[in-house]
Amino acid sequence: MRNPFRSKALPSDGVPIKHPHRTPGKGATSADIFEVWGDLIDLSDRDSAEIAYLGRQATAYMREQITRLLDLNEQQHPDFSIDWCSDSKEQPYLLVKCEDMQGEIGARPFGRCLDLFGILIMSKGLLINSDPNPLVRLSKLDASKRRDVTIFQSLLKYVLDQTGEAIDEQRIV
């Protein structure tokens, strides 16, 4: 429910949305996008409202996973942030930032399915090579930056995989 006296929109579960009505990947060019992931989970036995609710629950699960895995607090990870966003259909997703990398992950309805999605975006200038193959672009980075990208990429992919498994095993309901 939106409160006109607040600067931030609030979804029905009370989570503050920092970026309402934001399209995933907003502002990123094809050169900035390092990798995109997607997985569809068939939920044809559920109605649209249940699928949307499960998407919100799955996104909250993703946030909990990242927070738990990194043992997040402001002193330990000052360059790391997780913000709630919502797309044009009010479906929340996460904007995860670490130094000059950004990940956007979430779960949203796609017909009678749930789309688990992820986008890994690099800041402008980080990826000098515009080759569409992420491995070629990664190979042009120095070892330290390559390691950082690989760790962040692995974190996002792991959280998406774990969320898919949790939905399949009905740990997210």
C-alpha positions, 0 to 999 in steps of 0.5 A: 500500500502506498503512503502519499506522505512517505518518499518511498513506496511500500509493498504489501509486506512493509518492505521499503522500496528504494527504487519503485517502478524501475525496469531491471537493467535500467540504464545499462548498455549492452557493453555494461551487461556482463551476464544475464541468467534466467530460470522458469519454474512451472507453477501452472497448478497455481493462480496468478495471485499465488504466483506473484506472492511466491515471487515476493517470498522468493525475492525476500529469501534471496535477500536473506541468503545474501545477508546470511552468507556475507554476515552483512553489517555496515562495519564488515562490508561498507562497499556492499549494499542491497536495495529493494526495487519494484518493476512496473507491475509492483513486483519487487526485486533486489539491486545488489551493489559491490564496488563497481559491480551491480547485480539485479536478482528477483523472481517474478510472474511470467504467465503461469511460471515464476521467472528467477532472473539475474543480471550482472552489470559492470560500471562503465569503463571496467570492461574495456573489451566489448566482446559479447563473450563474458569469458573474453571480457573477463580475461582482459581484467587484472587478476585481482579484479577478475577474482572480485568479479568471479566471487560476485558472479558466483554469489548471485548465481548461488543465491538464484540456484538455492532459491530455485531449489527452495521453491522446488522443495516447498521451503518457500511457500 
